[in-house]
């Protein structure tokens, strides 16, 4: 979950003045990695390409918090998917942790804008690395929304993500 990862990577800074935890927090933060940073080193063997257009939504916690944008898209492309960038990709989907609960009108407007931009790339599936984004986007579209890792698992021999219908199964 990219939101958790962004927070863990920030532990060293958040606890820098704590005499009991500063060093431990710095160590934990230095070890934290998003799954998209680990996958390239695993040497996964992807099956023949799946002829699917994937709209990749970069969660704010991944693109702004962890500064990771290309790694997830690169892995999806390496797995044989046709990855499309979403117009206005830098904008939030409206989930933002509890933002969609605390500010539902603004969150819904952001969600509608995000879903409209996603529809512009005509995807077969939407991929994201954050469960909040997945839930938020899925609540406003009939296009399947899955975690990036679900698609990569499928491409490397795992099961098809739930709700994803493909003639290539």
C-alpha positions in Angstrom: 0.0 0.0 0.0 1.7 3.2 -1.2 0.2 5.3 1.6 1.7 3.1 4.3 5.0 3.0 2.4 5.2 6.8 2.1 4.6 7.1 5.9 7.2 4.4 6.8 9.8 6.1 4.5 9.2 9.3 6.4 9.7 7.8 9.9 13.3 9.0 10.1 12.2 12.5 9.6 9.1 12.3 11.8 11.0 10.9 14.8 14.4 12.6 14.2 14.2 14.4 17.6 13.0 11.4 19.6 15.9 10.1 21.8 14.6 6.6 22.0 13.4 6.1 18.4 15.3 8.4 16.1 18.0 5.9 15.1 15.5 3.0 14.9 13.1 5.1 12.8 16.0 6.2 10.5 16.9 2.5 10.0 13.4 1.4 9.3 12.9 4.3 6.8 16.1 3.4 5.0 14.9 -0.2 4.5 11.4 0.6 3.3 10.7 -0.1 -0.3 7.5 0.0 -2.4 6.8 -3.2 -4.2 7.5 -1.4 -7.5 11.1 -0.9 -6.4 11.6 -4.5 -5.5 10.0 -6.2 -8.6 12.7 -5.3 -11.1 15.3 -7.2 -9.1 13.3 -10.4 -8.9 13.8 -11.4 -12.6 10.2 -12.4 -13.0 9.4 -14.4 -16.2 6.3 -12.9 -17.8 4.1 -15.0 -20.0 3.2 -13.9 -23.5 1.8 -10.4 -23.5 -1.8 -9.8 -22.6 -3.6 -7.6 -25.2 -5.0 -5.2 -22.6 -4.9 -1.5 -22.4 -4.0 -0.5 -18.8 -4.7 3.0 -17.5 -2.2 3.5 -14.8 -3.2 5.8 -11.9 -0.3 6.9 -9.8 -1.5 7.4 -6.3 -0.5 10.7 -4.7 1.3 8.8 -2.0 3.4 7.0 -4.7 4.0 9.8 -7.1 4.3 12.8 -4.7 5.1 11.1 -1.4 7.6 8.4 -2.6 8.5 10.1 -5.9 7.8 6.9 -7.8 6.1 7.2 -11.1 8.0 5.3 -13.8 8.7 2.0 -11.9 5.2 0.7 -11.8 4.5 1.6 -15.4 7.8 0.1 -16.5 7.0 -3.2 -14.9 3.5 -3.3 -16.5 5.0 -2.6 -19.9 7.7 -5.3 -19.3 4.9 -7.7 -18.5 3.4 -7.0 -22.0 0.5 -4.6 -21.1 -0.3 -1.5 -23.2 0.1 1.1 -20.5 -1.5 4.4 -21.0 -0.9 7.5 -19.0 -4.0 9.3 -17.7 -4.5 13.0 -18.6 -3.9 15.2 -15.6 -2.2 12.2 -13.9 -0.8 14.5 -11.2 -4.3 15.2 -9.8 -5.7 13.3 -6.8 -8.6 10.9 -7.3 -10.2 12.2 -4.1 -9.5 9.4 -1.8 -6.5 10.8 0.1 -6.8 8.6 3.1 -10.0 9.8 4.9 -10.4 12.8 2.7 -13.3 11.2 0.8 -15.1 10.7 4.2 -14.3 14.1 5.6 -14.8 16.2 2.5 -17.2 14.1 0.3 -18.3 16.9 -2.1 -14.7 17.8 -3.1 -13.6 14.2 -3.1 -16.5 13.2 -5.4 -15.7 16.1 -7.8 -12.0 14.9 -7.9 -13.2 11.3 -8.4 -15.5 12.3 -11.3 -12.7 14.3 -12.9 -10.2 11.4 -12.5 -12.7 8.8 -13.9 -13.5 11.1 -16.9 -9.7 11.4 -17.6 -9.3 7.7 -17.3 -12.1 7.1 -19.8 -10.3 9.2 -22.3 -7.6 6.5 -22.7 -10.2 3.8 -23.3 -8.7 1.2 -20.9 -9.6 -2.4 -20.5 -8.4 -2.2 -16.8 -7.3 0.5 -14.4 -4.2 -0.2 -12.2 -3.2 1.6 -9.1 -0.9 0.9 -6.1 -3.1 2.1 -3.3 -6.3 0.5 -1.9 -7.9 3.9 -1.2 -7.5 5.0 -4.8 -8.7 1.6 -6.1 -11.9 1.8 -4.0 -12.5 5.5 -4.8 -12.1 5.0 -8.6 -14.0 1.7 -8.7 -17.0 3.4 -7.1 -17.5 5.5 -10.2 -16.6 3.3 -13.2 -17.6 -0.1 -14.6 -14.0 -0.7 -15.8 -12.2 -3.1 -13.5 -9.8 -1.5 -11.1 -7.0 -3.6 -9.6 -3.7 -3.3 -7.8 -0.7 -3.1 -10.1 0.7 -6.3 -8.5 -2.4 -8.2 -9.4 -1.7 -7.6 -13.1 2.0 -8.5 -12.7 1.1 -11.6 -10.8 -1.3 -12.7 -13.5 1.3 -12.0 -16.2 3.8 -14.2 -14.4 1.5 -17.2 -14.0 -0.9 -16.2 -11.2 -4.6 -16.1 -11.4 -6.5 -13.4 -13.3 -7.5 -10.5 -11.0 -11.1 -10.8 -9.7 -13.5 -9.1 -12.1 -11.2 -8.9 -15.0 -12.6 -10.7 -18.0 -10.2 -11.5 -20.8 -10.3 -13.9 -23.7 -6.6 -14.6 -23.0 -7.2 -16.6 -19.8 
